[in-house]
Amino acid sequence: MTRPKKDESLTKNKDVHLRMSETEYEILLERSTASNMTVSNFIRNALDRQNVIIKYEITADVPDIKKLIGELGKIGSNLNQIARYFNQGGIISSEMRTEIKKSLRDIYEMKYEVMRMAGDFRGSD
């Protein structure tokens, strides 16, 4: 009499090959032995009990975003020049105040533009 066949959902028909260092393998072997499991069963058990964090990286190649990044770089350069001026003992003038206010206004405008674009990207208004 032959052995009864396993339920199809229980058959293991996929192989996974994994490279690891000697140290990593020794740790795996020690842990599986301490758990009275084979290495394969230990790994399957770890997969079932492990919380896996999935990270998605979304990359958008949008010309408007590239334009904003360029503008932010220019504003950053202007702000660095202003900071250097003051750090070297520069006196605030009405022209300097105007430039600072303009830079801040540009930053806020770009912030709202980025927020609008992010809303469009997510599909919200």
Secondary structure, 3 states (H helix, E strand, C coil): CCCCCCCHHHCCCCCCCCCCCHHHHHHHHHHHHHCCCCHHHHHHHHHHHCCCCCCCCCCCCCHHHHHHHHHHHHHHHHHHHHHHHHHCCCCCCHHHHHHHHHHHHHHHHHHHHHHHHHHHHHCCC
